[in-house]
Amino acid sequence: MEDVKIRIDKKTGKMSFDCAGFIGEGCSVIEEIEQQLGSVTKHEDKDERYQYEIPVPAQQGIMG
Amino acid sequence: MSHKTEIKTELNNGHYLKQALTKLGFTFTEASEGKKLHTKGHYGIHEEVDIRIDGNGSQNFDGAVGFKKQADGTYTAVGDFYGLRTQDGQGVSANFLKCEVTAHSKEAEINDRLMQLGFTSDPAARKETKEFIEISFSRNPIGL
C-alpha cells in the first residue's frame, strides 16, 4: 500500500506531508505529492546540472 | 461603535471555502450573479461580500460577517465579529474564522485531489485538535 499522511497547521495554514519517506511542506504540497507519486513529472534544469564551472579537459593528439 | 475587522486569507477557491463553512456548521448565503450582498452589522457596518455567514446552527449571526473576493482572487473575511460564538461557545474572531476555514478548505481540496489519484482516506484515522488537522490516505500501488 502507498500511504500519505497530511498535516494542516491551523495557525499558519501550511500543509506538510509524509509520503513513503518523503517529507515536505509548503503551499505547493499537492504538486509535490503528485510528483512523488509519479503522476506529475517536473523538469527544472539548473546550471549546476551541466557543471558549467568544471573545466572540460582538452583532448590532445590524433584521435582514432 | 464600530467593530469592523477585515483579514486576508490565502483562499482562492470558493467551492472549497463553502465546503469548509458547511463542515464547520455555518449556514451562509451566496451573492447571486449580478446582485450585491452585504453584511448586516449591528453598528451600521454594511460590507459588500460574496458569501455572507448567517449563523452556525445554535447562534444566528444575523449576517454580520462574510467573505469578500479580492481583485487578486483571494478571499478576505470581513464584518463585525463582536459577540459571535461557535456552537461550543468559543468566540469567533476574524482570525479564528480565517484559520479554521483555511484548514478545512485545504482538507477538502487535498481530499479531492488524492481521491482523483485513487487514494482513500480512513475517517477513523483523522485527527483534529485546536492546532492541526491530520489525515491519512492510502491506495494500492499502481499496476498491482
Backbone of each chain as ProteinMPNN parsed JSONL, in Angstrom:
{"seq_chain_A": "MEDVKIRIDKKTGKMSFDCAGFIGEGCSVIEEIEQQLGSVTKHEDKDERYQYEIPVPAQQGIMG", "coords_chain_A": {"N_chain_A": [[0.841, -1.209, 0.0], [0.419, 2.258, -0.731], [1.064, 4.948, 1.295], [-0.022, 8.084, 2.491], [0.432, 10.772, 4.585], [-1.096, 13.635, 5.751], [-0.651, 16.8, 7.231], [-2.251, 19.622, 8.432], [-1.545, 22.76, 9.468], [-3.278, 24.764, 11.62], [-2.818, 27.391, 12.479], [-0.95, 28.556, 10.748], [-1.781, 27.684, 8.322], [-0.296, 26.086, 6.762], [0.629, 23.15, 4.981], [1.933, 19.926, 5.583], [3.535, 16.951, 4.507], [3.892, 13.394, 4.609], [5.166, 11.036, 2.714], [5.745, 7.947, 1.774], [8.243, 8.055, 3.026], [9.222, 10.424, 2.007], [9.393, 13.674, 2.993], [7.772, 16.75, 3.206], [6.951, 20.252, 2.941], [4.868, 23.206, 2.621], [3.248, 25.541, 0.349], [3.017, 24.384, -2.09], [2.441, 21.789, -1.737], [0.625, 19.869, -2.687], [1.294, 19.582, -5.346], [3.848, 18.631, -4.979], [3.333, 16.175, -3.792], [2.044, 14.89, -5.869], [4.147, 14.721, -7.622], [5.865, 13.049, -6.214], [4.369, 10.783, -6.291], [4.435, 10.207, -8.873], [2.628, 11.043, -10.762], [2.884, 13.482, -11.856], [5.418, 14.959, -13.661], [8.112, 16.918, -13.139], [10.347, 19.084, -14.663], [13.211, 20.738, -13.994], [15.704, 22.524, -14.938], [18.958, 23.282, -13.871], [21.855, 25.366, -13.72], [23.918, 24.07, -12.41], [23.529, 21.443, -12.976], [24.612, 21.002, -15.408], [27.205, 21.464, -14.938], [28.773, 23.772, -15.567], [30.882, 25.136, -14.486], [32.947, 23.447, -14.173], [36.002, 22.745, -15.567], [36.431, 21.479, -18.828], [38.394, 18.8, -19.744], [40.939, 19.234, -22.129], [41.276, 17.585, -25.171], [44.01, 15.995, -26.595], [46.22, 15.237, -29.275], [46.083, 12.729, -31.872], [43.07, 11.567, -32.874], [41.479, 8.396, -33.085]], "CA_chain_A": [[0.0, 0.0, 0.0], [1.074, 3.572, -0.662], [0.437, 5.741, 2.352], [0.297, 9.513, 2.553], [-0.145, 11.417, 5.772], [-1.102, 15.095, 5.582], [-0.959, 17.574, 8.431], [-2.527, 21.032, 8.124], [-1.381, 23.6, 10.652], [-4.38, 25.737, 11.587], [-2.35, 28.759, 12.69], [-0.248, 29.086, 9.58], [-2.423, 27.206, 7.101], [0.674, 25.299, 5.991], [0.443, 21.702, 4.965], [3.138, 19.125, 5.435], [3.136, 15.596, 4.179], [4.848, 12.306, 4.735], [4.748, 10.135, 1.645], [6.757, 6.906, 1.546], [9.553, 8.505, 3.481], [9.49, 11.772, 1.545], [8.713, 14.626, 3.864], [7.854, 18.086, 2.642], [5.939, 21.194, 3.398], [4.76, 24.409, 1.801], [1.971, 25.706, -0.33], [2.973, 23.551, -3.296], [2.491, 20.417, -1.231], [-0.155, 18.96, -3.534], [2.126, 19.323, -6.526], [4.962, 17.788, -4.539], [2.815, 14.817, -3.593], [1.803, 14.319, -7.184], [5.453, 14.372, -8.189], [6.365, 11.863, -5.503], [3.577, 9.636, -6.707], [4.741, 9.941, -10.265], [1.573, 11.444, -11.694], [3.336, 14.712, -12.496], [6.872, 14.991, -13.73], [8.537, 18.299, -13.293], [11.744, 19.215, -15.032], [13.721, 22.069, -13.696], [17.143, 22.483, -15.17], [19.777, 24.292, -13.214], [23.204, 25.429, -14.292], [24.782, 23.083, -11.757], [23.339, 20.141, -13.593], [25.507, 20.897, -16.566], [28.563, 21.64, -14.431], [29.46, 24.748, -16.401], [32.066, 25.653, -13.816], [34.036, 22.464, -14.188], [36.674, 22.802, -16.88], [36.429, 20.235, -19.597], [39.787, 18.54, -20.159], [41.159, 19.314, -23.58], [41.835, 16.353, -25.727], [45.153, 16.276, -27.467], [46.704, 14.101, -30.041], [45.293, 12.327, -33.027], [42.016, 10.629, -32.482], [41.168, 7.319, -33.997]], "C_chain_A": [[0.872, 1.254, 0.0], [0.34, 4.403, 0.37], [0.909, 7.184, 2.294], [-0.358, 10.078, 3.802], [0.002, 12.93, 5.6], [-1.397, 15.752, 6.921], [-1.135, 19.039, 8.016], [-2.457, 21.813, 9.424], [-2.435, 24.704, 10.605], [-3.895, 27.18, 11.717], [-1.751, 29.356, 11.432], [-0.928, 28.713, 8.269], [-1.501, 26.331, 6.265], [0.371, 23.815, 6.08], [1.808, 21.037, 4.906], [2.686, 17.703, 5.146], [4.274, 14.623, 4.394], [4.381, 11.241, 3.746], [5.886, 9.172, 1.348], [8.158, 7.397, 1.906], [9.939, 9.882, 2.993], [8.694, 12.738, 2.417], [8.871, 16.016, 3.281], [6.821, 19.0, 3.241], [5.915, 22.403, 2.473], [3.468, 24.434, 1.034], [1.874, 24.828, -1.573], [2.941, 22.079, -2.932], [1.741, 19.439, -2.134], [0.652, 18.582, -4.766], [3.284, 18.4, -6.157], [4.517, 16.341, -4.374], [2.622, 14.147, -4.941], [3.114, 13.926, -7.852], [6.002, 13.111, -7.537], [5.643, 10.612, -5.984], [3.746, 9.323, -8.186], [3.671, 10.362, -11.244], [1.906, 12.758, -12.391], [4.851, 14.653, -12.533], [7.296, 16.418, -14.0], [10.017, 18.339, -13.646], [12.188, 20.628, -14.731], [15.234, 22.02, -13.844], [17.848, 23.612, -14.45], [21.165, 24.238, -13.819], [24.092, 24.33, -13.727], [24.711, 21.721, -12.436], [24.325, 19.933, -14.746], [26.963, 21.135, -16.201], [29.375, 22.599, -15.304], [30.797, 25.182, -15.799], [33.253, 24.687, -13.879], [34.712, 22.472, -15.558], [36.7, 21.438, -17.567], [37.864, 19.966, -20.054], [39.923, 18.535, -21.681], [41.764, 18.0, -24.069], [42.951, 16.693, -26.706], [45.533, 15.018, -28.235], [45.767, 13.741, -31.164], [44.303, 11.258, -32.601], [41.9, 9.531, -33.537], [42.401, 6.534, -34.32]], "O_chain_A": [[1.92, 1.302, 0.644], [-0.882, 4.539, 0.31], [2.088, 7.462, 2.075], [-1.55, 9.883, 4.04], [1.094, 13.432, 5.336], [-2.283, 15.317, 7.657], [-0.282, 19.615, 7.34], [-3.213, 21.557, 10.361], [-2.476, 25.487, 9.656], [-4.486, 28.09, 11.136], [-2.008, 30.511, 11.091], [-0.69, 29.338, 7.235], [-1.879, 25.883, 5.182], [-0.076, 23.304, 7.106], [2.724, 21.535, 4.251], [1.577, 17.308, 5.507], [5.45, 14.984, 4.365], [3.331, 10.625, 3.928], [6.882, 9.554, 0.734], [9.122, 7.173, 1.174], [10.892, 10.466, 3.508], [7.476, 12.621, 2.551], [9.972, 16.417, 2.904], [5.924, 18.563, 3.962], [6.814, 22.6, 1.656], [2.69, 23.481, 1.058], [0.775, 24.557, -2.057], [3.36, 21.225, -3.713], [2.182, 18.305, -2.321], [0.689, 17.421, -5.175], [3.652, 17.507, -6.92], [5.221, 15.409, -4.76], [2.988, 12.987, -5.133], [3.184, 12.922, -8.561], [6.531, 12.224, -8.207], [6.225, 9.531, -6.073], [3.262, 8.306, -8.683], [3.779, 10.076, -12.437], [1.287, 13.108, -13.396], [5.489, 14.329, -11.531], [6.878, 17.035, -14.98], [10.837, 17.695, -12.991], [11.575, 21.595, -15.184], [15.943, 21.527, -12.967], [17.381, 24.75, -14.429], [21.596, 23.217, -14.355], [24.903, 23.735, -14.437], [25.679, 20.961, -12.469], [24.793, 18.823, -15.001], [27.85, 21.023, -17.047], [30.493, 22.297, -15.721], [31.724, 25.549, -16.521], [34.402, 25.073, -13.665], [34.068, 22.234, -16.58], [36.959, 20.405, -16.951], [38.479, 20.824, -20.687], [39.137, 17.92, -22.401], [42.643, 17.413, -23.438], [42.814, 17.587, -27.541], [45.189, 13.897, -27.858], [44.751, 14.406, -31.367], [44.656, 10.213, -32.054], [42.189, 9.736, -34.716], [42.337, 5.572, -35.085]]}, "seq_chain_B": "MSHKTEIKTELNNGHYLKQALTKLGFTFTEASEGKKLHTKGHYGIHEEVDIRIDGNGSQNFDGAVGFKKQADGTYTAVGDFYGLRTQDGQGVSANFLKCEVTAHSKEAEINDRLMQLGFTSDPAARKETKEFIEISFSRNPIGL", "coords_chain_B": {"N_chain_B": [[-20.602, 52.328, 18.022], [-17.947, 51.11, 16.112], [-17.086, 47.826, 15.016], [-15.638, 46.758, 13.015], [-13.785, 44.311, 11.301], [-11.231, 43.149, 9.196], [-9.712, 40.6, 7.45], [-7.147, 39.132, 5.6], [-7.128, 36.201, 3.613], [-5.549, 33.214, 2.297], [-7.099, 31.852, 0.655], [-8.503, 30.89, -2.424], [-10.424, 29.57, -3.719], [-13.694, 29.322, -4.109], [-15.428, 27.16, -4.008], [-14.26, 25.205, -2.303], [-14.064, 26.737, -0.051], [-16.741, 27.096, 0.654], [-17.402, 24.461, 1.159], [-15.872, 24.074, 3.428], [-17.076, 25.857, 5.222], [-19.598, 24.686, 5.496], [-18.865, 22.236, 6.631], [-17.939, 23.151, 9.047], [-20.238, 23.846, 10.215], [-21.518, 26.211, 9.635], [-24.096, 28.283, 8.354], [-24.854, 29.852, 5.266], [-25.149, 32.547, 2.851], [-25.006, 33.013, -0.61], [-23.81, 35.44, -2.917], [-25.843, 36.209, -5.597], [-25.435, 36.065, -9.153], [-24.568, 39.147, -10.51], [-25.868, 40.517, -8.554], [-25.657, 42.388, -5.533], [-24.386, 41.573, -2.301], [-24.625, 42.171, 1.117], [-23.069, 42.523, 4.366], [-24.696, 42.529, 7.579], [-24.149, 44.359, 9.808], [-24.364, 45.224, 13.31], [-23.757, 47.804, 13.96], [-24.026, 49.522, 11.865], [-22.314, 48.61, 9.913], [-21.933, 47.75, 6.751], [-20.773, 45.714, 4.705], [-19.769, 44.882, 1.432], [-20.059, 41.638, 0.279], [-19.181, 38.319, -0.958], [-19.886, 35.9, 0.036], [-22.031, 35.438, 2.637], [-22.136, 34.878, 6.075], [-24.642, 33.37, 7.834], [-25.268, 32.094, 10.221], [-24.654, 29.572, 12.767], [-26.095, 27.332, 13.385], [-26.643, 27.062, 16.208], [-26.473, 29.663, 16.897], [-27.619, 32.748, 15.685], [-26.056, 34.638, 13.356], [-26.898, 36.866, 12.176], [-26.03, 37.663, 9.707], [-23.673, 39.111, 10.044], [-21.018, 38.837, 9.313], [-18.729, 37.941, 6.648], [-17.329, 36.668, 3.522], [-15.232, 38.175, 1.196], [-14.379, 38.431, -2.168], [-11.275, 39.283, -3.483], [-9.492, 41.45, -5.808], [-7.231, 40.031, -6.57], [-8.078, 37.473, -6.5], [-8.145, 36.125, -4.104], [-9.785, 35.472, -0.934], [-11.227, 37.607, 1.553], [-11.923, 37.767, 4.962], [-14.508, 39.474, 6.461], [-16.24, 41.922, 8.448], [-18.45, 42.428, 11.286], [-17.387, 41.043, 14.041], [-17.991, 41.013, 16.636], [-19.149, 39.519, 19.562], [-19.833, 37.094, 18.4], [-20.182, 33.555, 18.465], [-19.01, 30.129, 18.548], [-20.584, 26.865, 18.107], [-19.843, 25.485, 20.361], [-19.424, 27.477, 22.145], [-17.135, 28.995, 21.876], [-15.394, 32.017, 21.123], [-15.855, 33.703, 18.042], [-13.536, 35.005, 16.17], [-12.108, 37.138, 13.622], [-9.654, 36.103, 12.932], [-9.823, 33.506, 13.95], [-11.833, 32.508, 12.315], [-10.554, 32.702, 9.858], [-8.345, 30.922, 10.203], [-9.602, 28.425, 10.812], [-11.369, 28.051, 8.65], [-9.575, 28.13, 6.514], [-7.941, 25.874, 7.046], [-9.836, 23.763, 6.939], [-10.772, 24.098, 4.387], [-8.509, 23.551, 2.875], [-8.214, 20.916, 3.56], [-10.469, 19.81, 2.346], [-9.805, 20.246, -0.315], [-7.399, 18.784, -0.636], [-8.374, 16.259, -0.127], [-10.066, 15.861, -2.354], [-8.158, 15.983, -4.428], [-6.435, 13.837, -3.855], [-8.206, 11.716, -3.913], [-8.806, 11.682, -6.593], [-6.458, 10.664, -7.475], [-6.69, 8.092, -6.803], [-6.626, 7.456, -4.121], [-7.832, 6.552, -0.843], [-9.339, 7.747, 2.129], [-9.138, 7.179, 5.617], [-11.646, 7.748, 7.729], [-11.662, 7.263, 10.454], [-9.058, 7.489, 11.172], [-8.558, 10.111, 11.126], [-7.363, 13.044, 12.643], [-8.088, 15.786, 14.7], [-7.177, 18.759, 16.232], [-6.969, 21.767, 18.235], [-4.823, 22.9, 17.096], [-4.043, 21.548, 14.728], [-4.947, 19.62, 11.734], [-4.977, 16.278, 10.883], [-4.663, 13.907, 8.372], [-4.958, 10.688, 6.91], [-4.083, 8.843, 4.04], [-4.435, 6.149, 1.722], [-3.512, 3.814, -0.872], [-3.657, 1.156, -3.273], [-0.652, 0.227, -4.81], [-0.012, 1.492, -8.083], [-0.613, -0.57, -10.851], [-0.486, -2.946, -9.54]], "CA_chain_B": [[-19.182, 51.987, 17.965], [-17.676, 50.169, 15.024], [-16.243, 46.671, 15.322], [-15.282, 46.143, 11.736], [-12.484, 43.65, 11.164], [-11.024, 42.578, 7.867], [-8.473, 39.814, 7.475], [-6.89, 38.487, 4.313], [-6.808, 34.772, 3.653], [-4.905, 32.786, 1.054], [-8.081, 31.023, -0.056], [-8.901, 31.455, -3.721], [-11.381, 28.667, -4.344], [-14.975, 29.458, -3.412], [-16.042, 25.839, -3.837], [-13.727, 24.58, -1.088], [-14.399, 27.625, 1.064], [-18.125, 26.776, 1.042], [-17.37, 23.126, 1.781], [-15.318, 24.244, 4.779], [-18.103, 26.508, 6.05], [-20.623, 23.668, 5.771], [-18.293, 21.264, 7.57], [-17.82, 23.81, 10.352], [-21.585, 24.051, 10.749], [-22.046, 27.544, 9.34], [-25.029, 28.459, 7.244], [-24.416, 31.055, 4.56], [-25.849, 32.966, 1.64], [-24.076, 33.423, -1.657], [-24.287, 36.526, -3.78], [-26.21, 35.703, -6.916], [-24.711, 36.794, -10.196], [-25.061, 40.476, -10.844], [-26.509, 41.169, -7.394], [-24.735, 42.633, -4.433], [-24.765, 41.028, -0.999], [-23.936, 42.95, 2.149], [-23.196, 42.084, 5.755], [-25.704, 43.336, 8.289], [-23.558, 44.635, 11.121], [-25.24, 45.921, 14.258], [-23.385, 49.208, 14.13], [-24.016, 50.208, 10.578], [-21.275, 48.112, 9.009], [-22.539, 47.012, 5.649], [-19.693, 45.411, 3.767], [-20.155, 44.06, 0.293], [-19.395, 40.331, 0.36], [-19.627, 37.306, -1.92], [-20.501, 34.859, 0.849], [-22.38, 36.004, 3.945], [-22.417, 33.827, 7.051], [-25.897, 33.697, 8.515], [-25.282, 31.555, 11.582], [-23.951, 28.29, 12.903], [-26.984, 26.315, 13.935], [-27.138, 27.424, 17.537], [-26.488, 31.12, 17.028], [-27.88, 33.496, 14.474], [-25.052, 35.701, 13.207], [-27.582, 37.998, 11.533], [-25.271, 38.101, 8.527], [-22.732, 40.153, 10.455], [-19.697, 38.655, 8.716], [-18.742, 37.207, 5.38], [-16.083, 36.604, 2.765], [-15.255, 39.015, 0.005], [-13.312, 38.066, -3.109], [-10.464, 40.438, -3.864], [-9.083, 41.507, -7.22], [-6.204, 39.008, -6.841], [-8.716, 36.153, -6.464], [-8.203, 35.559, -2.752], [-10.918, 35.93, -0.13], [-10.988, 38.318, 2.794], [-13.015, 37.654, 5.934], [-14.806, 40.856, 6.848], [-17.517, 42.174, 9.121], [-18.486, 42.752, 12.712], [-17.273, 39.743, 14.709], [-18.252, 41.199, 18.064], [-20.206, 38.717, 20.188], [-20.128, 35.84, 17.696], [-19.658, 32.372, 19.161], [-19.191, 28.835, 17.881], [-21.608, 26.043, 18.757], [-19.39, 25.096, 21.702], [-19.27, 28.662, 22.987], [-15.876, 29.698, 21.643], [-15.558, 33.264, 20.391], [-15.488, 33.645, 16.623], [-12.85, 36.217, 15.716], [-11.757, 37.068, 12.2], [-8.504, 35.206, 12.817], [-10.327, 32.145, 14.168], [-12.55, 32.119, 11.097], [-9.535, 32.528, 8.814], [-7.557, 29.698, 10.453], [-10.451, 27.232, 10.727], [-11.885, 27.884, 7.288], [-8.435, 27.811, 5.649], [-7.533, 24.482, 7.285], [-10.867, 22.841, 6.441], [-10.829, 24.258, 2.947], [-7.372, 22.808, 2.34], [-8.509, 19.493, 3.757], [-11.427, 19.429, 1.299], [-9.101, 20.235, -1.597], [-6.454, 17.663, -0.67], [-9.225, 15.075, -0.238], [-10.471, 15.734, -3.758], [-7.002, 15.721, -5.278], [-5.912, 12.492, -3.626], [-9.233, 10.769, -4.385], [-8.606, 11.601, -8.046], [-5.259, 9.84, -7.695], [-7.008, 6.723, -6.402], [-6.455, 7.236, -2.689], [-8.997, 6.635, 0.04], [-8.932, 8.163, 3.475], [-9.812, 6.468, 6.69], [-12.166, 8.788, 8.621], [-11.341, 6.946, 11.85], [-7.667, 7.863, 11.437], [-8.454, 11.573, 11.067], [-7.197, 13.678, 13.953], [-8.197, 17.247, 14.675], [-7.021, 19.45, 17.513], [-7.048, 23.216, 18.023], [-3.626, 23.312, 16.371], [-3.849, 20.951, 13.402], [-5.784, 18.529, 11.206], [-4.107, 15.251, 10.309], [-5.453, 12.927, 7.622], [-4.137, 9.637, 6.302], [-4.625, 8.267, 2.803], [-3.671, 5.015, 1.204], [-4.032, 3.2, -2.106], [-2.84, 0.055, -3.786], [0.28, 0.768, -5.805], [-0.47, 1.391, -9.47], [-0.086, -1.707, -11.59], [-0.527, -4.194, -8.764]], "C_chain_B": [[-18.944, 50.897, 16.918], [-16.765, 49.029, 15.466], [-15.78, 45.996, 14.044], [-13.876, 45.536, 11.769], [-12.409, 43.06, 9.772], [-9.709, 41.825, 7.897], [-8.331, 39.026, 6.169], [-6.608, 36.999, 4.508], [-6.085, 34.424, 2.352], [-5.858, 31.944, 0.208], [-8.472, 31.683, -1.372], [-9.905, 30.557, -4.442], [-12.684, 28.676, -3.533], [-15.651, 28.131, -3.122], [-15.576, 25.193, -2.532], [-14.004, 25.433, 0.15], [-15.806, 27.3, 1.585], [-18.205, 25.394, 1.687], [-16.884, 23.223, 3.219], [-16.364, 24.858, 5.71], [-19.181, 25.504, 6.454], [-20.116, 22.681, 6.817], [-18.198, 21.852, 8.979], [-19.186, 24.155, 10.953], [-22.175, 25.422, 10.492], [-23.089, 27.466, 8.223], [-24.674, 29.782, 6.574], [-25.284, 31.342, 3.346], [-24.805, 33.41, 0.633], [-24.67, 34.563, -2.473], [-24.645, 35.935, -5.134], [-25.6, 36.617, -7.968], [-25.381, 38.136, -10.508], [-25.726, 41.206, -9.688], [-25.508, 41.311, -6.262], [-25.299, 42.091, -3.131], [-23.968, 41.803, 0.053], [-24.077, 42.293, 3.518], [-24.199, 43.013, 6.438], [-25.215, 43.613, 9.714], [-24.5, 45.442, 12.0], [-24.975, 47.421, 14.324], [-23.203, 49.896, 12.781], [-22.932, 49.758, 9.623], [-21.931, 47.255, 7.941], [-21.484, 46.804, 4.579], [-20.223, 44.566, 2.619], [-19.369, 42.747, 0.353], [-19.931, 39.402, -0.737], [-20.312, 36.15, -1.205], [-20.781, 35.468, 2.225], [-22.738, 34.873, 4.904], [-23.64, 34.233, 7.868], [-25.928, 33.211, 9.957], [-24.546, 30.247, 11.64], [-24.816, 27.212, 13.536], [-27.535, 26.701, 15.282], [-27.215, 28.939, 17.724], [-26.742, 31.765, 15.675], [-26.883, 34.651, 14.391], [-25.674, 36.959, 12.604], [-26.804, 38.531, 10.331], [-24.229, 39.154, 8.831], [-21.375, 40.057, 9.768], [-19.792, 37.881, 7.401], [-17.371, 37.175, 4.742], [-16.246, 37.382, 1.471], [-14.099, 38.625, -0.907], [-12.59, 39.324, -3.577], [-10.059, 40.364, -5.341], [-8.055, 40.431, -7.558], [-6.76, 37.582, -6.731], [-8.811, 35.529, -5.086], [-9.39, 36.164, -1.985], [-10.448, 36.625, 1.147], [-12.2, 38.093, 3.704], [-13.271, 39.049, 6.478], [-16.145, 40.949, 7.578], [-17.351, 42.524, 10.585], [-18.531, 41.438, 13.491], [-17.648, 39.82, 16.19], [-19.415, 40.318, 18.541], [-20.526, 37.401, 19.494], [-19.463, 34.658, 18.4], [-19.888, 31.127, 18.326], [-20.254, 28.046, 18.632], [-21.181, 25.604, 20.148], [-18.991, 26.294, 22.559], [-17.989, 29.437, 22.811], [-16.134, 30.96, 20.823], [-15.112, 33.11, 18.944], [-14.866, 34.982, 16.234], [-12.558, 36.059, 14.225], [-10.615, 36.079, 12.009], [-8.917, 33.745, 13.004], [-10.993, 31.64, 12.89], [-11.56, 31.836, 9.963], [-8.816, 31.185, 8.988], [-8.403, 28.444, 10.241], [-10.916, 26.986, 9.291], [-10.749, 27.522, 6.329], [-8.055, 26.335, 5.801], [-8.556, 23.504, 6.707], [-11.016, 22.919, 4.922], [-9.692, 23.474, 2.286], [-7.595, 21.311, 2.482], [-9.452, 19.004, 2.644], [-10.724, 19.308, -0.046], [-8.165, 19.033, -1.698], [-7.214, 16.34, -0.77], [-9.586, 14.813, -1.69], [-9.301, 15.311, -4.631], [-6.5, 14.289, -5.104], [-6.917, 11.412, -4.027], [-9.085, 10.575, -5.897], [-7.403, 10.729, -8.39], [-5.46, 8.412, -7.192], [-6.83, 6.42, -4.926], [-7.798, 7.224, -1.966], [-8.49, 7.05, 1.412], [-9.743, 7.371, 4.496], [-10.316, 7.512, 7.695], [-11.81, 8.541, 10.095], [-9.919, 7.374, 12.208], [-7.472, 9.38, 11.415], [-8.334, 12.138, 12.481], [-7.372, 15.177, 13.787], [-8.058, 17.79, 16.085], [-7.203, 20.948, 17.238], [-5.901, 23.694, 17.151], [-3.548, 22.768, 14.936], [-4.947, 19.961, 13.029], [-4.812, 17.539, 10.576], [-4.985, 14.204, 9.621], [-4.511, 11.92, 6.965], [-4.861, 9.065, 5.086], [-3.798, 7.046, 2.422], [-4.307, 4.526, -0.098], [-3.131, 2.028, -2.464], [-1.912, 0.634, -4.832], [-0.217, 0.516, -7.223], [0.186, 0.188, -10.151], [-0.104, -3.002, -10.821], [-1.953, -4.654, -8.597]], "O_chain_B": [[-19.661, 49.897, 16.863], [-15.796, 49.239, 16.196], [-15.558, 44.786, 14.018], [-12.917, 46.17, 12.208], [-13.391, 42.541, 9.241], [-8.694, 42.37, 8.331], [-9.258, 38.359, 5.711], [-5.931, 36.602, 5.456], [-6.018, 35.235, 1.429], [-5.47, 31.394, -0.822], [-8.738, 32.883, -1.424], [-10.198, 30.755, -5.621], [-12.762, 28.121, -2.436], [-16.356, 27.985, -2.123], [-16.389, 24.697, -1.752], [-14.158, 24.912, 1.255], [-16.033, 27.236, 2.793], [-18.965, 25.177, 2.631], [-17.403, 22.554, 4.113], [-16.516, 24.423, 6.852], [-19.62, 25.476, 7.604], [-20.827, 22.333, 7.76], [-18.357, 21.142, 9.972], [-19.272, 24.687, 12.059], [-23.212, 25.77, 11.057], [-22.963, 26.683, 7.281], [-24.241, 30.723, 7.24], [-26.045, 30.493, 2.884], [-23.842, 34.097, 0.976], [-25.88, 34.631, -2.686], [-23.836, 35.238, -5.746], [-25.292, 37.78, -7.708], [-26.588, 38.222, -10.735], [-26.105, 42.37, -9.817], [-24.635, 40.466, -6.066], [-26.503, 42.136, -2.882], [-22.775, 42.051, -0.118], [-25.058, 41.604, 3.797], [-24.505, 44.105, 5.959], [-25.807, 43.15, 10.689], [-25.316, 46.228, 11.518], [-25.849, 48.205, 14.693], [-22.327, 50.742, 12.606], [-22.652, 50.435, 8.634], [-22.422, 46.161, 8.219], [-21.327, 47.618, 3.669], [-21.024, 43.653, 2.817], [-18.143, 42.761, 0.467], [-20.968, 39.656, -1.349], [-21.201, 35.502, -1.758], [-19.868, 35.955, 2.892], [-23.553, 34.01, 4.576], [-23.668, 35.288, 8.502], [-26.544, 33.842, 10.817], [-23.887, 29.851, 10.678], [-24.301, 26.282, 14.157], [-28.748, 26.678, 15.493], [-27.93, 29.433, 18.596], [-26.16, 31.38, 14.661], [-26.868, 35.532, 15.251], [-25.025, 38.003, 12.537], [-26.91, 39.707, 9.985], [-23.927, 39.998, 7.987], [-20.661, 41.052, 9.646], [-20.808, 37.255, 7.099], [-16.38, 37.596, 5.337], [-17.246, 37.265, 0.762], [-12.961, 38.504, -0.453], [-13.212, 40.296, -4.006], [-10.262, 39.354, -6.015], [-8.001, 39.964, -8.695], [-6.017, 36.608, -6.852], [-9.484, 34.513, -4.91], [-9.916, 37.218, -2.345], [-9.422, 36.278, 1.731], [-13.346, 38.212, 3.273], [-12.34, 39.728, 6.91], [-17.055, 40.153, 7.345], [-16.264, 42.866, 11.05], [-19.579, 40.8, 13.59], [-17.624, 38.816, 16.901], [-20.515, 40.369, 17.991], [-21.4, 36.663, 19.949], [-18.328, 34.754, 18.869], [-20.812, 31.058, 17.516], [-20.764, 28.493, 19.659], [-22.02, 25.373, 21.019], [-18.308, 26.145, 23.572], [-17.76, 30.428, 23.505], [-16.99, 30.97, 19.938], [-14.106, 32.46, 18.663], [-15.571, 35.963, 15.998], [-12.74, 34.986, 13.65], [-10.603, 35.309, 11.048], [-8.424, 32.857, 12.307], [-10.759, 30.517, 12.444], [-11.706, 30.87, 9.215], [-8.694, 30.411, 8.039], [-7.972, 27.509, 9.568], [-10.861, 25.864, 8.787], [-10.936, 26.701, 5.432], [-7.871, 25.632, 4.808], [-8.183, 22.526, 6.059], [-11.344, 21.932, 4.264], [-9.892, 22.816, 1.265], [-7.202, 20.533, 1.613], [-9.256, 17.928, 2.078], [-11.0, 18.395, -0.824], [-8.137, 18.346, -2.719], [-6.75, 15.406, -1.424], [-9.435, 13.7, -2.194], [-9.42, 14.411, -5.461], [-6.179, 13.613, -6.08], [-6.525, 10.319, -4.435], [-9.218, 9.465, -6.412], [-7.342, 10.132, -9.464], [-4.519, 7.619, -7.16], [-6.876, 5.259, -4.518], [-8.773, 7.816, -2.429], [-7.363, 6.744, 1.798], [-10.876, 6.961, 4.246], [-9.521, 8.098, 8.43], [-11.676, 9.48, 10.879], [-9.6, 7.596, 13.376], [-6.371, 9.877, 11.654], [-9.085, 11.772, 13.386], [-6.857, 15.766, 12.837], [-8.733, 17.34, 17.01], [-7.554, 21.339, 16.124], [-5.982, 24.757, 16.536], [-3.048, 23.446, 14.039], [-5.746, 19.529, 13.859], [-3.924, 17.931, 9.819], [-5.929, 13.683, 10.215], [-3.415, 12.265, 6.525], [-6.071, 8.839, 5.102], [-2.619, 6.938, 2.76], [-5.476, 4.79, -0.38], [-1.99, 1.935, -2.01], [-2.334, 1.447, -5.655], [-0.772, -0.542, -7.521], [1.392, -0.03, -10.032], [0.224, -4.054, -11.37], [-2.199, -5.686, -7.973]]}, "name": "protein", "num_of_chains": 2, "seq": "MEDVKIRIDKKTGKMSFDCAGFIGEGCSVIEEIEQQLGSVTKHEDKDERYQYEIPVPAQQGIMGMSHKTEIKTELNNGHYLKQALTKLGFTFTEASEGKKLHTKGHYGIHEEVDIRIDGNGSQNFDGAVGFKKQADGTYTAVGDFYGLRTQDGQGVSANFLKCEVTAHSKEAEINDRLMQLGFTSDPAARKETKEFIEISFSRNPIGL"}
